[in-house]
């Protein structure tokens, strides 16, 4: 509250107290309790003043108190394992105006060998978002299997390159020094070209190299991962008790506690959301000195508690801002999901299966926010991602977020999603409790709330919430559509040079059609799973394109899309498989139709690949084996597939068995029957996720 309001409230409290107890002085704690009538009166006056001064904040706090309470007696967190997430690589050396610059790919080109450069944090620039793979590759969001490397022509320029297993592409982030170290040359790290002797001031377009700086304190070779998720460290730090008060200070502490809330320990009220810490602050400011305590001792305790009240209220406001964001986005009782299902021509109450991943929903939403609001988006990420990390590891069912992919009927989809949304909010409340009950955590968090910018900032102002919601909605809607659309639609591939005399439908809407820019003979279109004559509405496709999805990632199932791919030709007896790699690790798969008919395909990071081959020996039913490997040729998964061929009907594809290595999740395969009447093959999509 403002100083003016504090003074006004203090005066009102003093006047009210004098009217009620004009002759009473502070002697013993049991003699200073105000009547319930007076407490209610003062509370009402404070509330009225508070509403006039901070109407939006007061409204938010009232809502908080009415819908939730904080848990207590939580066990300490020993560790938090961060999940894979998209981040900025932000150089600690600022430009001449004190603005941060991030590592990106020059021109946003996807050609191997493109220079990595520094550039101001830019909206909607996927080349500035990176993900660290399990083995240390720095994977770009710009394209699958597009990773950071360096040029071995003697220039040592940092480049974006195609994935390989050379150590030049393996990096380690040293959190102690802030250096991104290269595994190929010891003691070398990513930095600004020409700055190994001493720091220089970078500009947009400054080239990056790997080099060995003379001074490890050189900011040109130091980086922050943004968001940095500082709450992971704070919440796992050793417990630190609040300062103790000896002798008369403890007497003063009890005196104040009794006066404010009729308890012996006012700190027990920090997690009680039904009380107002600003009200306590103003009450405490108005207290007269007890006659039996020195002013110095009393002021010492009052000053310490005043600091604690301020720090605690900052944390409550931070979590309250997240809660407002969360409720606006997720607590709509399935309204947004129902609207999108209607756009997809799906009945949300039907028993049609939907498949997806809650982690993918959160991830898609988060990188949408980072792209749209690179300045303030990381503040939300610093809160949300830690809560997700805690939820995935939680053993308490109420707080557990489901990490593995799910398959549910559409009628149960909202229940599945909302259970995880509630678990996310529960973990945020748990975080709030832990921060409010530990002095060390409270002090550190206060410092980050006061830090207005930077990778560790938690300075979430209430005015930011609307922008964060607006930035989150596109990513959230796309994530929901990635779950819904494969239940109704698949991608069809038409090859003009190899079509078996089957023609391309002539009524495909332009919004549902895409020609491969690298091969004009290849056309992709989206249509109903059962017929090539039913297409998504233009309103649905406009929503997808309007939310920034590229045609290439949509029609080739990249960045969270997991469509089946059917081949449009007269070979209707085949069952075309698509492998969707939803991980930051490069994969490949082998498909074996027979001992002599074996094919191998790469599956880039966050991308899909498929085969146009089929069993050329099959007359009736056929079987094939799919084996998936990682980039080191280690086994990841195996799937046995059966293709049943029916006269005058399309091939029916099914999975006989499957298995998966530790560290990965195999999603439920989506199996679709082909069509004799419409001349398309059976199809299957097999999604794979990281554990």
C-alpha positions as CSV (number, residue, x, y, z in Angstrom):
1,X,0.0,0.0,0.0
2,X,1.0,3.6,-0.5
3,X,2.6,5.6,2.4
4,X,-0.5,7.9,2.3
5,X,-2.8,4.9,2.8
6,X,-0.7,3.4,5.5
7,X,-0.8,6.7,7.4
8,X,-4.5,7.0,6.9
9,X,-5.2,3.4,8.1
10,X,-2.9,3.9,11.1
11,X,-4.8,7.0,12.1
12,X,-8.1,5.2,11.8
13,X,-6.9,2.3,13.8
14,X,-5.7,4.6,16.6
15,X,-8.9,6.6,16.7
16,X,-11.0,3.4,16.7
17,X,-8.9,1.9,19.4
18,X,-9.0,5.0,21.6
19,X,-12.8,5.2,21.3
20,X,-13.1,1.5,22.3
21,X,-10.4,1.5,25.0
22,X,-9.5,5.1,25.9
23,X,-7.8,4.3,29.2
24,X,-6.0,1.0,28.4
25,X,-2.3,0.9,27.9
26,X,-0.2,-2.0,26.6
27,X,0.9,-4.1,29.6
28,X,0.4,-7.8,29.1
29,X,-0.4,-9.7,26.0
30,X,-3.7,-10.9,27.4
31,X,-4.8,-7.3,28.1
32,X,-4.4,-6.0,24.6
33,X,-6.8,-8.2,22.6
34,X,-9.4,-6.1,20.8
35,X,-13.0,-7.2,20.8
36,X,-14.3,-9.2,17.9
37,X,-16.6,-6.3,17.1
38,X,-13.7,-3.9,16.9
39,X,-11.6,-6.2,14.8
40,X,-14.5,-6.6,12.3
41,X,-15.0,-2.9,12.3
42,X,-11.3,-2.2,11.5
43,X,-11.2,-5.0,9.0
44,X,-14.1,-3.5,7.1
45,X,-12.4,-0.1,7.2
46,X,-9.2,-1.5,6.0
47,X,-10.9,-3.4,3.2
48,X,-12.8,-0.3,2.1
49,X,-9.6,1.7,2.0
50,X,-7.7,-1.1,0.3
51,X,-10.3,-1.4,-2.4
52,X,-10.1,2.3,-3.1
53,X,-6.3,2.2,-3.4
54,X,-5.9,-1.2,-5.1
55,X,-9.2,-2.3,-6.6
56,X,-7.9,-5.0,-8.9
57,X,-5.4,-6.5,-6.5
58,X,-7.9,-6.6,-3.7
59,X,-10.4,-8.3,-6.0
60,X,-7.8,-10.9,-6.9
61,X,-6.9,-11.6,-3.3
62,X,-10.6,-12.0,-2.4
63,X,-10.9,-14.5,-5.1
64,X,-7.8,-16.4,-4.0
65,X,-9.1,-16.7,-0.4
66,X,-12.4,-18.0,-1.6
67,X,-11.2,-20.8,-3.8
68,X,-8.1,-22.3,-2.2
69,X,-6.0,-22.7,0.9
70,X,-2.3,-23.5,1.1
71,X,-1.1,-26.9,2.3
72,X,1.2,-27.2,5.4
73,X,3.8,-29.5,6.7
74,X,5.2,-30.3,3.2
75,X,8.3,-32.5,3.0
76,X,11.4,-30.8,1.7
77,X,12.4,-31.2,-1.9
78,X,15.7,-33.0,-2.3
79,X,16.0,-32.4,-6.1
80,X,14.1,-31.3,-9.1
81,X,14.9,-32.9,-12.4
82,X,14.2,-30.4,-15.2
83,X,12.3,-31.6,-18.3
84,X,13.4,-30.7,-21.8
85,X,12.2,-27.2,-22.7
86,X,12.9,-24.5,-25.2
87,X,15.3,-21.8,-24.1
88,X,17.1,-18.7,-25.3
89,X,21.0,-18.6,-25.1
90,X,21.5,-15.1,-23.9
91,X,25.0,-13.6,-23.8
92,X,25.9,-11.8,-20.6
93,X,27.8,-9.1,-22.6
94,X,25.2,-6.5,-23.4
95,X,25.1,-4.2,-26.5
96,X,26.1,-0.5,-26.3
97,X,22.6,0.4,-25.0
98,X,22.6,-2.3,-22.2
99,X,20.2,-4.6,-24.1
100,X,20.7,-8.4,-24.1
101,X,21.5,-10.3,-27.3
102,X,20.7,-13.9,-28.0
103,X,22.2,-16.6,-30.1
104,X,20.3,-17.2,-33.4
105,X,20.8,-18.5,-36.9
106,X,21.6,-15.9,-39.5
107,X,18.7,-15.1,-41.8
108,X,16.8,-17.9,-40.1
109,X,18.1,-20.1,-42.9
110,X,18.0,-23.9,-42.5
111,X,20.8,-24.7,-44.9
112,X,23.6,-26.6,-43.1
113,X,26.6,-24.4,-42.3
114,X,24.6,-21.2,-41.7
115,X,26.4,-18.8,-39.3
116,X,25.3,-18.5,-35.7
117,X,25.1,-14.8,-34.7
118,X,24.0,-12.6,-31.9
119,X,20.8,-10.6,-32.3
120,X,18.4,-8.7,-30.1
121,X,15.7,-10.9,-28.6
122,X,13.1,-11.0,-31.3
123,X,9.5,-11.8,-31.4
124,X,8.5,-14.9,-33.4
125,X,12.1,-15.9,-34.2
126,X,12.3,-19.7,-33.9
127,X,16.0,-19.6,-34.7
128,X,16.6,-18.1,-31.2
129,X,15.0,-21.0,-29.3
130,X,17.2,-24.1,-28.5
131,X,16.8,-27.3,-26.6
132,X,19.6,-29.3,-25.0
133,X,19.4,-33.0,-26.0
134,X,20.2,-35.9,-23.7
135,X,23.7,-36.3,-25.2
136,X,24.5,-32.5,-25.3
137,X,23.4,-31.4,-28.8
138,X,22.0,-27.9,-28.9
139,X,18.9,-28.4,-31.1
140,X,17.3,-25.5,-32.9
141,X,13.6,-25.1,-33.2
142,X,14.1,-23.8,-36.7
143,X,14.3,-27.3,-38.3
144,X,14.6,-31.0,-37.3
145,X,18.1,-32.3,-36.8
146,X,19.4,-28.7,-37.0
147,X,22.1,-28.3,-34.3
148,X,24.9,-26.0,-33.2
149,X,28.4,-26.9,-34.5
150,X,31.5,-25.1,-35.5
151,X,33.4,-24.7,-38.7
152,X,36.6,-26.8,-38.9
153,X,38.2,-24.6,-41.7
154,X,40.3,-22.8,-39.1
155,X,37.9,-20.0,-38.5
156,X,36.1,-21.9,-35.7
157,X,32.9,-20.0,-36.5
158,X,29.8,-21.3,-34.8
159,X,27.3,-22.7,-37.3
160,X,24.0,-24.5,-37.4
161,X,24.5,-27.8,-39.1
162,X,22.9,-31.2,-39.8
163,X,23.0,-33.6,-36.9
164,X,26.0,-36.0,-36.6
165,X,27.8,-37.8,-33.8
166,X,31.0,-35.7,-33.9
167,X,32.1,-34.2,-30.6
168,X,32.1,-30.8,-32.3
169,X,28.4,-30.9,-31.9
170,X,28.4,-31.8,-28.2
171,X,28.2,-29.0,-25.7
172,X,28.1,-28.7,-21.9
173,X,26.7,-25.8,-20.0
174,X,28.8,-24.9,-16.9
175,X,26.4,-23.2,-14.6
176,X,29.3,-22.1,-12.3
177,X,31.1,-20.1,-15.0
178,X,28.2,-19.5,-17.5
179,X,30.3,-21.0,-20.3
180,X,29.0,-23.3,-23.0
181,X,31.9,-25.6,-23.4
182,X,32.7,-27.6,-26.6
183,X,33.6,-31.3,-26.2
184,X,35.9,-31.5,-29.2
185,X,38.5,-29.0,-27.9
186,X,39.1,-28.9,-24.1
187,X,38.9,-25.4,-22.5
188,X,37.1,-23.9,-25.5
189,X,33.7,-22.4,-25.3
190,X,31.1,-20.5,-27.3
191,X,31.7,-16.7,-27.4
192,X,31.9,-13.5,-29.4
193,X,34.4,-13.4,-32.3
194,X,37.5,-11.3,-31.5
195,X,36.8,-11.1,-27.8
196,X,39.2,-13.8,-26.4
197,X,41.7,-11.2,-25.2
198,X,39.2,-8.8,-23.7
199,X,35.5,-8.1,-23.9
200,X,34.1,-6.2,-26.8
201,X,30.7,-4.6,-27.3
202,X,28.5,-6.8,-29.6
203,X,25.8,-5.6,-32.1
204,X,23.1,-7.3,-34.1
205,X,24.8,-9.7,-36.4
206,X,28.0,-10.2,-34.4
207,X,29.5,-13.6,-35.2
208,X,30.1,-16.3,-32.7
209,X,33.0,-18.7,-32.5
210,X,34.5,-21.3,-30.2
211,X,37.6,-20.0,-28.5
212,X,39.6,-20.1,-25.3
213,X,39.3,-16.8,-23.5
214,X,42.3,-15.5,-21.5
215,X,40.0,-14.5,-18.6
216,X,37.2,-16.8,-17.6
217,X,35.4,-13.7,-16.3
218,X,35.1,-12.4,-19.8
219,X,31.3,-11.8,-20.3
220,X,31.6,-12.3,-24.0
221,X,32.0,-16.0,-23.3
222,X,29.4,-16.3,-20.6
223,X,25.7,-17.2,-21.2
224,X,22.4,-17.5,-19.4
225,X,19.8,-20.1,-20.3
226,X,16.5,-18.3,-20.4
227,X,14.2,-19.2,-18.7
228,X,16.7,-20.3,-16.1
229,X,14.2,-21.8,-13.6
230,X,15.8,-20.4,-10.4
231,X,13.0,-21.8,-8.3
232,X,14.4,-25.3,-9.0
233,X,17.5,-24.2,-7.0
234,X,15.6,-22.2,-4.4
235,X,13.1,-24.9,-3.5
236,X,15.8,-27.5,-3.1
237,X,18.1,-25.3,-1.0
238,X,18.9,-26.3,2.7
239,X,16.1,-25.2,5.1
240,X,16.7,-21.9,6.8
241,X,14.7,-20.9,9.9
242,X,13.4,-17.4,10.5
243,X,15.6,-15.2,12.7
244,X,15.0,-15.9,16.4
245,X,14.4,-13.3,19.0
246,X,16.1,-13.6,22.4
247,X,14.9,-12.3,25.7
248,X,12.8,-9.1,25.5
249,X,12.7,-9.3,21.7
250,X,10.8,-12.6,22.0
251,X,8.4,-11.0,24.4
252,X,7.9,-8.2,21.9
253,X,7.4,-10.9,19.2
254,X,4.6,-12.6,21.2
255,X,3.1,-9.3,22.0
256,X,2.8,-8.3,18.4
257,X,1.6,-11.8,17.4
258,X,-1.1,-11.7,20.0
259,X,-2.2,-8.2,19.0
260,X,-2.3,-9.0,15.3
261,X,-3.9,-12.4,15.2
262,X,-4.4,-13.8,18.7
263,X,-1.5,-16.3,18.2
264,X,1.9,-16.6,19.8
265,X,3.7,-16.9,16.4
266,X,2.5,-14.5,13.7
267,X,4.7,-16.3,11.2
268,X,2.3,-19.2,11.2
269,X,-0.1,-16.9,9.5
270,X,2.0,-16.4,6.4
271,X,0.4,-19.3,4.7
272,X,-3.1,-18.4,5.9
273,X,-4.7,-16.7,2.8
274,X,-7.7,-15.6,4.8
275,X,-5.6,-12.9,6.5
276,X,-4.3,-9.7,5.0
277,X,-0.6,-9.0,5.6
278,X,-1.0,-5.4,4.5
279,X,-3.6,-5.1,7.3
280,X,-1.2,-6.7,9.8
281,X,1.4,-4.2,8.6
282,X,-0.8,-1.2,9.2
283,X,-1.9,-2.6,12.6
284,X,1.6,-3.2,13.7
285,X,2.7,0.3,12.6
286,X,-0.1,1.8,14.8
287,X,0.9,-0.1,18.0
288,X,2.1,1.9,20.9
289,X,5.2,0.8,22.8
290,X,4.5,-1.5,25.7
291,X,5.7,0.1,28.9
292,X,7.7,-2.8,30.0
293,X,9.8,-3.1,26.8
294,X,12.5,-0.8,25.5
295,X,11.7,1.1,22.3
296,X,14.9,-0.3,20.7
297,X,13.9,-4.0,21.3
298,X,10.4,-3.5,20.2
299,X,11.4,-1.6,17.0
300,X,14.0,-4.3,16.1
301,X,11.2,-7.0,16.1
302,X,8.7,-4.7,14.4
303,X,11.2,-3.9,11.6
304,X,12.1,-7.5,11.1
305,X,8.4,-8.5,10.9
306,X,7.7,-5.6,8.6
307,X,10.4,-6.9,6.2
308,X,8.9,-10.4,6.4
309,X,5.4,-9.2,5.8
310,X,6.6,-7.4,2.6
311,X,8.6,-10.4,1.3
312,X,5.7,-12.7,2.1
313,X,3.2,-10.5,0.3
314,X,5.4,-10.3,-2.7
315,X,5.4,-14.1,-2.9
316,X,1.6,-14.2,-2.5
317,X,1.2,-11.6,-5.2
318,X,3.5,-13.6,-7.5
319,X,1.6,-16.8,-7.1
320,X,-1.7,-14.9,-7.2
321,X,-0.7,-13.5,-10.6
322,X,0.1,-17.0,-11.8
323,X,-3.2,-18.3,-10.5
324,X,-5.0,-15.5,-12.5
325,X,-3.2,-16.7,-15.6
326,X,-3.9,-20.3,-14.9
327,X,-7.6,-19.8,-14.2
328,X,-8.2,-17.7,-17.3
329,X,-6.5,-20.2,-19.5
330,X,-7.5,-23.6,-18.0
331,X,-10.5,-23.1,-15.7
332,X,-13.1,-22.8,-18.4
333,X,-14.9,-26.0,-17.8
334,X,-13.9,-27.3,-21.2
335,X,-15.4,-24.4,-23.1
336,X,-12.3,-23.9,-25.3
337,X,-11.9,-27.6,-25.9
338,X,-15.5,-27.9,-26.9
339,X,-15.2,-25.0,-29.4
340,X,-12.2,-26.5,-31.0
341,X,-13.8,-30.0,-31.2
342,X,-16.8,-28.4,-33.0
343,X,-14.4,-26.7,-35.5
344,X,-12.9,-30.2,-36.1
345,X,-16.4,-31.6,-36.7
346,X,-16.0,-33.8,-33.6
347,X,-18.6,-34.6,-30.9
348,X,-16.8,-34.1,-27.7
349,X,-19.0,-36.6,-25.9
350,X,-18.3,-39.4,-28.4
351,X,-16.3,-42.5,-27.8
352,X,-13.8,-41.7,-30.5
353,X,-10.2,-42.0,-29.1
354,X,-7.9,-39.0,-28.8
355,X,-4.2,-39.4,-28.1
356,X,-1.7,-36.8,-26.8
357,X,0.6,-35.7,-24.1
358,X,0.0,-33.2,-21.3
359,X,3.7,-32.4,-21.3
360,X,3.4,-31.5,-25.0
361,X,0.5,-29.2,-24.2
362,X,2.6,-27.3,-21.6
363,X,5.6,-27.2,-23.8
364,X,3.7,-26.0,-26.9
365,X,2.1,-23.3,-24.9
366,X,5.4,-22.2,-23.3
367,X,7.4,-21.8,-26.5
368,X,4.4,-19.9,-28.0
369,X,4.8,-17.5,-25.1
370,X,8.6,-17.2,-25.4
371,X,8.3,-16.5,-29.2
372,X,5.6,-13.9,-28.7
373,X,6.9,-12.2,-25.5
374,X,10.6,-13.0,-25.3
375,X,11.0,-10.2,-22.7
376,X,8.5,-11.2,-20.0
377,X,7.7,-14.7,-21.1
378,X,10.6,-16.2,-19.2
379,X,9.1,-14.9,-15.9
380,X,6.1,-17.1,-16.4
381,X,8.4,-20.0,-17.5
382,X,10.4,-19.6,-14.3
383,X,7.2,-20.4,-12.3
384,X,5.3,-22.8,-14.6
385,X,8.1,-25.1,-15.7
386,X,9.2,-25.7,-12.1
387,X,5.7,-26.6,-11.1
388,X,5.5,-29.0,-14.1
389,X,8.9,-30.5,-13.1
390,X,7.7,-31.1,-9.5
391,X,4.4,-32.5,-10.7
392,X,6.0,-35.1,-13.0
393,X,8.1,-36.4,-10.1
394,X,5.3,-36.2,-7.5
395,X,4.1,-39.4,-5.9
396,X,1.0,-37.7,-4.4
397,X,-1.8,-38.4,-6.8
398,X,-3.4,-35.0,-6.3
399,X,-0.2,-33.2,-7.4
400,X,1.0,-35.7,-10.0
401,X,1.2,-34.6,-13.6
402,X,1.0,-37.4,-16.1
403,X,4.3,-37.5,-18.0
404,X,3.4,-40.4,-20.4
405,X,1.2,-40.0,-23.4
406,X,-2.5,-40.9,-23.0
407,X,-5.3,-42.4,-25.1
408,X,-8.8,-41.6,-23.9
409,X,-12.3,-41.3,-25.4
410,X,-13.2,-37.8,-26.4
411,X,-15.9,-37.9,-23.7
412,X,-13.2,-38.3,-21.1
413,X,-10.6,-35.9,-22.7
414,X,-11.5,-32.9,-20.5
415,X,-11.3,-35.0,-17.3
416,X,-7.8,-36.1,-18.3
417,X,-6.6,-32.6,-19.1
418,X,-8.3,-30.9,-16.1
419,X,-6.9,-33.4,-13.7
420,X,-3.4,-32.4,-14.8
421,X,-4.3,-28.7,-14.8
422,X,-5.4,-29.1,-11.2
423,X,-2.2,-31.0,-10.3
424,X,-0.2,-28.1,-11.8
425,X,-2.1,-25.5,-9.7
426,X,-1.6,-27.8,-6.6
427,X,2.1,-27.8,-7.2
428,X,2.2,-24.0,-7.5
429,X,0.4,-23.8,-4.2
430,X,2.9,-26.2,-2.7
431,X,5.7,-24.0,-4.0
432,X,4.0,-21.0,-2.4
433,X,3.9,-22.8,1.0
434,X,7.5,-23.8,0.9
435,X,8.6,-20.2,0.0
436,X,6.5,-18.7,2.8
437,X,7.7,-21.1,5.5
438,X,11.5,-20.7,4.9
439,X,13.4,-17.5,5.5
440,X,16.3,-18.3,3.1
441,X,13.9,-19.1,0.3
442,X,11.8,-16.0,1.1
443,X,14.9,-13.7,1.0
444,X,16.2,-15.2,-2.3
445,X,12.8,-15.0,-3.9
446,X,12.4,-11.4,-2.9
447,X,15.6,-10.6,-4.6
448,X,14.4,-12.1,-7.9
449,X,11.0,-10.4,-7.6
450,X,12.9,-7.1,-7.3
451,X,15.0,-8.0,-10.3
452,X,13.0,-6.4,-13.1
453,X,14.7,-8.2,-16.0
454,X,17.2,-11.0,-16.7
455,X,17.1,-14.8,-16.8
456,X,16.2,-15.2,-13.1
457,X,13.6,-12.5,-12.9
458,X,10.4,-13.2,-11.0
459,X,9.1,-9.6,-11.4
460,X,5.7,-10.5,-12.5
461,X,3.6,-7.4,-12.4
462,X,-0.2,-7.8,-12.6
463,X,-0.3,-5.6,-15.7
464,X,1.7,-8.4,-17.5
465,X,-0.9,-11.1,-17.0
466,X,-3.2,-10.1,-19.8
467,X,-0.4,-10.1,-22.3
468,X,0.8,-13.4,-21.1
469,X,-2.6,-14.9,-21.5
470,X,-2.9,-13.5,-25.0
471,X,0.5,-15.0,-25.9
472,X,-0.4,-18.3,-24.4
473,X,-3.8,-18.8,-26.1
474,X,-2.4,-19.6,-29.7
475,X,0.1,-22.2,-28.4
476,X,-2.6,-23.7,-26.1
477,X,-5.1,-23.9,-28.9
478,X,-2.6,-25.5,-31.3
479,X,-1.7,-28.1,-28.6
480,X,-5.3,-29.0,-28.2
481,X,-5.8,-29.3,-32.0
482,X,-2.7,-31.6,-32.1
483,X,-4.7,-33.9,-29.8
484,X,-8.1,-33.5,-31.6
485,X,-7.4,-33.4,-35.3
486,X,-5.8,-36.9,-35.8
487,X,-9.0,-38.4,-34.4
488,X,-10.8,-37.0,-37.4
489,X,-8.3,-36.3,-40.2
490,X,-5.1,-37.6,-41.7
491,X,-2.6,-36.4,-44.3
492,X,-2.7,-37.8,-47.8
493,X,0.4,-37.8,-50.0
494,X,0.0,-37.7,-53.8
495,X,3.0,-38.3,-56.1
496,X,2.3,-37.2,-59.7
497,X,5.2,-39.4,-60.9
498,X,4.0,-42.5,-59.1
499,X,0.3,-42.4,-58.7
500,X,-0.8,-45.7,-60.2
501,X,-3.3,-43.8,-62.4
502,X,-5.1,-42.4,-59.4
503,X,-5.9,-38.7,-59.8
504,X,-5.7,-35.9,-57.2
505,X,-9.2,-34.8,-56.0
506,X,-10.1,-31.6,-57.8
507,X,-12.2,-30.0,-55.0
508,X,-9.5,-29.8,-52.3
509,X,-9.7,-26.3,-50.6
510,X,-6.5,-24.3,-51.0
511,X,-6.2,-24.0,-47.2
512,X,-6.0,-27.9,-47.0
513,X,-3.4,-28.3,-49.8
514,X,0.4,-28.0,-49.9
515,X,2.9,-28.8,-52.7
516,X,6.4,-29.7,-51.6
517,X,8.7,-26.8,-52.6
518,X,11.5,-29.2,-53.3
519,X,9.5,-31.5,-55.5
520,X,6.5,-30.1,-57.4
521,X,5.3,-33.7,-58.1
522,X,4.5,-34.2,-54.5
523,X,1.3,-32.8,-53.0
524,X,0.0,-33.2,-49.5
525,X,-3.6,-32.5,-48.4
526,X,-5.6,-33.1,-45.3
527,X,-9.0,-34.8,-45.3
528,X,-11.2,-37.1,-43.3
529,X,-9.7,-40.4,-42.1
530,X,-12.3,-42.4,-44.0
531,X,-12.7,-40.4,-47.2
532,X,-10.7,-38.0,-49.4
533,X,-13.9,-36.0,-50.1
534,X,-14.4,-34.4,-46.7
535,X,-12.0,-31.6,-45.6
536,X,-11.6,-29.4,-42.5
537,X,-13.5,-26.1,-42.6
538,X,-11.7,-23.0,-43.7
539,X,-12.3,-21.5,-40.3
540,X,-10.3,-24.3,-38.7
541,X,-7.4,-24.1,-41.2
542,X,-7.4,-20.2,-40.9
543,X,-7.0,-20.6,-37.1
544,X,-4.1,-22.9,-37.6
545,X,-2.3,-20.7,-40.2
546,X,-3.2,-17.6,-38.2
547,X,-1.6,-19.0,-35.1
548,X,1.8,-19.3,-36.8
549,X,1.9,-22.9,-37.8
550,X,3.9,-23.4,-41.0
551,X,2.6,-25.6,-43.8
552,X,5.7,-27.7,-43.7
553,X,5.5,-28.6,-40.1
554,X,1.7,-29.3,-40.4
555,X,1.7,-31.5,-43.4
556,X,4.9,-33.3,-42.5
557,X,3.9,-33.7,-38.8
558,X,6.6,-31.7,-37.0
559,X,6.7,-29.8,-33.7
560,X,3.9,-31.8,-32.0
561,X,1.7,-32.8,-35.0
562,X,1.3,-36.6,-35.1
563,X,-0.9,-37.3,-38.2
564,X,-1.2,-40.6,-40.0
565,X,0.1,-40.4,-43.6
566,X,-1.8,-42.3,-46.3
567,X,-0.5,-42.8,-49.8
568,X,-2.9,-41.9,-52.6
569,X,-2.4,-44.6,-55.3
570,X,-3.8,-48.0,-56.4
571,X,-1.7,-50.0,-54.0
572,X,-4.5,-50.1,-51.4
573,X,-3.2,-53.3,-49.8
574,X,-0.3,-51.6,-48.0
575,X,-0.3,-50.1,-44.5
576,X,2.0,-47.0,-44.6
577,X,3.8,-46.3,-41.3
578,X,4.8,-42.8,-40.0
579,X,7.1,-42.4,-37.0
580,X,6.7,-39.1,-35.2
581,X,9.8,-38.1,-33.1
582,X,8.6,-35.8,-30.3
583,X,12.1,-35.7,-28.7
584,X,15.3,-33.7,-28.9
585,X,17.3,-36.8,-30.0
586,X,17.8,-37.8,-33.6
587,X,16.2,-41.2,-34.3
588,X,16.0,-43.6,-37.2
589,X,13.8,-46.5,-37.9
590,X,14.2,-49.7,-39.9
591,X,11.1,-51.4,-41.5
592,X,11.5,-55.0,-42.5
593,X,8.8,-56.6,-44.7
594,X,10.9,-59.7,-45.4
595,X,14.5,-60.9,-44.9
596,X,15.3,-59.3,-48.2
597,X,13.1,-56.2,-48.1
598,X,14.5,-53.8,-45.5
599,X,14.4,-50.0,-45.5
600,X,16.0,-47.4,-43.2
601,X,14.8,-43.9,-42.6
602,X,16.1,-41.0,-40.4
603,X,13.6,-39.3,-38.1
604,X,14.9,-35.8,-37.2
605,X,14.3,-34.1,-33.9
606,X,10.7,-32.9,-33.4
607,X,9.8,-34.2,-36.8
608,X,8.3,-37.3,-38.5
609,X,9.2,-39.6,-41.4
610,X,7.3,-42.2,-43.3
611,X,7.9,-44.9,-45.9
612,X,6.4,-45.0,-49.4
613,X,7.5,-48.6,-49.7
614,X,5.3,-51.6,-49.2
615,X,5.5,-55.4,-49.1
616,X,5.7,-56.4,-52.7
617,X,5.3,-60.1,-52.0
618,X,2.0,-59.8,-50.0
619,X,-1.1,-61.4,-51.6
620,X,-3.4,-61.6,-48.6
621,X,-2.4,-60.6,-45.1
622,X,1.1,-59.3,-44.3
623,X,3.3,-58.4,-41.3
624,X,6.2,-56.1,-40.9
625,X,8.6,-55.2,-38.1
626,X,9.6,-51.6,-37.2
627,X,12.7,-51.0,-35.0
628,X,13.6,-47.6,-33.8
629,X,17.2,-46.6,-32.9
630,X,18.8,-43.4,-31.5
631,X,21.7,-41.6,-33.1
632,X,24.2,-44.0,-31.5
633,X,22.4,-47.0,-32.9
634,X,21.1,-47.9,-29.5
635,X,17.7,-49.6,-29.5
636,X,14.7,-47.4,-28.6
637,X,11.6,-49.3,-29.6
638,X,10.1,-52.2,-31.5
639,X,6.7,-52.5,-33.1
640,X,5.1,-55.5,-34.8
641,X,2.5,-54.6,-37.4
642,X,-0.2,-56.6,-39.1
643,X,-1.9,-55.6,-42.4
644,X,-5.1,-57.3,-43.2
645,X,-6.2,-57.1,-46.8
646,X,-9.9,-57.4,-47.6
647,X,-11.5,-57.8,-51.1
648,X,-13.0,-54.5,-52.3
649,X,-11.9,-52.8,-49.1
650,X,-8.7,-51.1,-48.0
651,X,-6.0,-52.5,-45.8
652,X,-6.7,-52.7,-42.1
653,X,-3.6,-51.9,-40.0
654,X,-3.1,-53.1,-36.4
655,X,-0.3,-53.4,-33.9
656,X,0.5,-56.9,-32.6
657,X,3.1,-56.0,-30.0
658,X,5.4,-53.1,-29.0
659,X,8.2,-52.4,-26.5
660,X,10.2,-49.4,-25.6
661,X,13.5,-48.6,-23.9
662,X,13.9,-46.7,-20.6
663,X,14.0,-43.0,-21.2
664,X,11.3,-43.0,-23.8
665,X,7.5,-43.3,-24.0
666,X,5.8,-45.0,-26.9
667,X,2.5,-43.3,-27.6
668,X,-0.6,-45.4,-28.6
669,X,-0.3,-46.0,-32.3
670,X,-3.1,-44.5,-34.4
671,X,-4.2,-47.1,-36.9
672,X,-6.4,-46.3,-39.9
673,X,-8.0,-48.4,-42.6
674,X,-7.4,-47.7,-46.2
675,X,-10.1,-47.4,-48.9
676,X,-10.7,-49.3,-52.1
677,X,-13.3,-46.7,-53.2
678,X,-11.0,-43.7,-52.7
679,X,-7.7,-45.4,-53.6
680,X,-5.6,-44.8,-50.5
681,X,-3.5,-47.0,-48.3
682,X,-4.0,-48.0,-44.7
683,X,-1.8,-46.0,-42.4
684,X,-0.4,-45.9,-38.9
685,X,1.3,-43.2,-36.8
686,X,3.6,-44.2,-34.0
687,X,4.6,-41.3,-31.8
688,X,7.5,-41.4,-29.4
689,X,8.3,-39.1,-26.5
690,X,11.1,-38.5,-24.1
691,X,10.9,-39.7,-20.5
